[in-house]
Amino acid sequence: MSKPVAIVTGAGSGIGLATARHLLTHSYRVVLAELNPLTGLAASTSLGPDTLFIQCDVSSYPSQALLFKRAYEWGGNRLDFFHANAGIDDRQLLYDSMDKEEVDEEGLVKPLNTNSMQVNLEAVVQGLWLFKYYVRRSPGGRGKFVATASAAGLYCMTQNPQYTASKYGVIGFVRASGPVFAKEGITVNAICPAFIPTNLCPPEILPLWPKEHITPMTTAFKAIDAILADDNMTGETIELSQENIYFRKMADWANESQRWIGEESQGIWDLGYQKVPERPTFGA
Ligand SMILES: NC(=O)c1ccc[n+]([C@@H]2O[C@H](COP(=O)([O-])OP(=O)(O)OC[C@H]3O[C@@H](n4cnc5c(N)ncnc54)[C@H](O)[C@@H]3O)[C@@H](O)[C@H]2O)c1
């Protein structure tokens, strides 16, 4: 039987590169999706013939759709694992001072840069959409999707509010979709690293950072291994801190009514939506 095939995004550096290397030890063939052609190619050269570098901007849907098509074909018409990992921090500060505020020629306030939300959240959502298409057309039709969220999605990071929102979004997305996709053999989980030294962090930070608050890359492997080992684990949010992984649950129900809505009203929603002939498109 042919080897299983994985795509890892942001595979030119940091957690993505390390996960790609780790998947090779699990006998995967790995597509290294990366925006930066230099690091992507260097990664593929160093990791060897069971890898393929495909340059991709995950925040562009056509670019990510082409990535999936090429990866599936390279894998011999199969796809088994997708790590939606590429991520960036905020490219504009929400709290910028008045002198940095700008208006356009019509006097309208220019929008805040939300690139981090496009890369960290929108691309993850589209990534699962694409992944399920190709898994359904792969031998066996089973797959594992893992998104790199962040501890910022469980707590918050005041220096990066759009980033924080994107990571909360990823966790909500995984929790909502994971149990549904598991019914057809696709597991959907998120990992939430604390501080792992990578190129994400501005180089000025590292010398200031206390060593005892560093999470080693091996903790990420523990989470990936837990996902690989369990075909039924889905909708999980796995926090990585220091040497440990923690399975984090949703907030407690505030009261019995909220529990009922969360756990027992699904039948009503299903019935109600069945009566909607088609979901209205935007603006309709
Ligand atoms: N390192 C940490 O402490 C930490 C903590 C929490 C979450 N994370 C998350 O881990 C993920 C990986 O980050 P990292 O720490 O390895 O950082 P990194 O900067 O070392 O690696 C991220 C990679 O993603 C690539 N990338 C960026 N935009 C892209 C795009 N549009 N399309 C394709 N590739 C793109 C970058 O070029 C880079 O190679 C991110 O989602 C990040 O938010 C990291």
Ligand as a Chemical Component Dictionary entry (heavy atoms), coordinates in Angstrom:
data_LIG
# 
_chem_comp.id                   LIG 
_chem_comp.type                 NON-POLYMER 
_chem_comp.pdbx_formal_charge   0 
_chem_comp.three_letter_code    LIG 
# 
loop_
_chem_comp_atom.comp_id 
_chem_comp_atom.atom_id 
_chem_comp_atom.alt_atom_id 
_chem_comp_atom.type_symbol 
_chem_comp_atom.charge 
_chem_comp_atom.model_Cartn_x 
_chem_comp_atom.model_Cartn_y 
_chem_comp_atom.model_Cartn_z 
_chem_comp_atom.pdbx_ordinal 
LIG N1  N1  N 0  5.999 29.798 18.391 1  
LIG C1  C1  C 0  5.094 30.012 19.317 2  
LIG O1  O1  O 0  5.402 30.309 20.476 3  
LIG C2  C2  C 0  3.642 29.866 18.987 4  
LIG C3  C3  C 0  2.716 29.932 20.038 5  
LIG C4  C4  C 0  1.373 29.787 19.741 6  
LIG C5  C5  C 0  0.971 29.574 18.448 7  
LIG N2  N2  N 1  1.894 29.517 17.451 8  
LIG C6  C6  C 0  1.398 29.286 16.087 9  
LIG O2  O2  O 0  2.192 28.302 15.477 10 
LIG C7  C7  C 0  2.086 28.433 14.061 11 
LIG C8  C8  C 0  3.466 28.310 13.459 12 
LIG O3  O3  O 0  4.241 29.411 13.878 13 
LIG P1  P1  P 0  5.784 29.295 14.250 14 
LIG O4  O4  O 0  5.915 29.669 15.650 15 
LIG O5  O5  O -1 6.328 28.015 13.778 16 
LIG O6  O6  O 0  6.325 30.542 13.404 17 
LIG P2  P2  P 0  7.335 30.658 12.186 18 
LIG O7  O7  O 0  7.302 32.086 11.806 19 
LIG O8  O8  O 0  8.644 30.040 12.556 20 
LIG O9  O9  O 0  6.666 29.780 11.050 21 
LIG C9  C9  C 0  5.501 30.190 10.374 22 
LIG C10 C10 C 0  5.677 29.904 8.900  23 
LIG O10 O10 O 0  4.458 30.233 8.228  24 
LIG C11 C11 C 0  4.804 30.836 6.986  25 
LIG N3  N3  N 0  3.688 31.648 6.490  26 
LIG C12 C12 C 0  3.289 32.866 6.934  27 
LIG N4  N4  N 0  2.259 33.319 6.203  28 
LIG C13 C13 C 0  1.990 32.359 5.293  29 
LIG C14 C14 C 0  1.030 32.248 4.252  30 
LIG N5  N5  N 0  0.165 33.246 4.003  31 
LIG N6  N6  N 0  1.024 31.127 3.506  32 
LIG C15 C15 C 0  1.917 30.131 3.745  33 
LIG N7  N7  N 0  2.861 30.193 4.693  34 
LIG C16 C16 C 0  2.888 31.288 5.470  35 
LIG C17 C17 C 0  6.010 31.685 7.328  36 
LIG O11 O11 O 0  6.734 32.053 6.161  37 
LIG C18 C18 C 0  6.778 30.756 8.262  38 
LIG O12 O12 O 0  7.671 29.937 7.554  39 
LIG C19 C19 C 0  1.381 29.763 13.819 40 
LIG O13 O13 O 0  0.027 29.533 13.495 41 
LIG C20 C20 C 0  1.487 30.467 15.156 42 
LIG O14 O14 O 0  0.463 31.399 15.351 43 
LIG C21 C21 C 0  3.217 29.658 17.699 44 
# 
loop_
_chem_comp_bond.comp_id 
_chem_comp_bond.atom_id_1 
_chem_comp_bond.atom_id_2 
_chem_comp_bond.value_order 
_chem_comp_bond.pdbx_ordinal 
LIG N1  C1  SING 1  
LIG C1  O1  DOUB 2  
LIG C1  C2  SING 3  
LIG C2  C3  SING 4  
LIG C2  C21 DOUB 5  
LIG C3  C4  DOUB 6  
LIG C4  C5  SING 7  
LIG C5  N2  DOUB 8  
LIG N2  C6  SING 9  
LIG N2  C21 SING 10 
LIG C6  O2  SING 11 
LIG C6  C20 SING 12 
LIG O2  C7  SING 13 
LIG C7  C8  SING 14 
LIG C7  C19 SING 15 
LIG C8  O3  SING 16 
LIG O3  P1  SING 17 
LIG P1  O4  DOUB 18 
LIG P1  O5  SING 19 
LIG P1  O6  SING 20 
LIG O6  P2  SING 21 
LIG P2  O7  DOUB 22 
LIG P2  O8  SING 23 
LIG P2  O9  SING 24 
LIG O9  C9  SING 25 
LIG C9  C10 SING 26 
LIG C10 O10 SING 27 
LIG C10 C18 SING 28 
LIG O10 C11 SING 29 
LIG C11 N3  SING 30 
LIG C11 C17 SING 31 
LIG N3  C12 SING 32 
LIG N3  C16 SING 33 
LIG C12 N4  DOUB 34 
LIG N4  C13 SING 35 
LIG C13 C14 SING 36 
LIG C13 C16 DOUB 37 
LIG C14 N5  SING 38 
LIG C14 N6  DOUB 39 
LIG N6  C15 SING 40 
LIG C15 N7  DOUB 41 
LIG N7  C16 SING 42 
LIG C17 O11 SING 43 
LIG C17 C18 SING 44 
LIG C18 O12 SING 45 
LIG C19 O13 SING 46 
LIG C19 C20 SING 47 
LIG C20 O14 SING 48 
# 
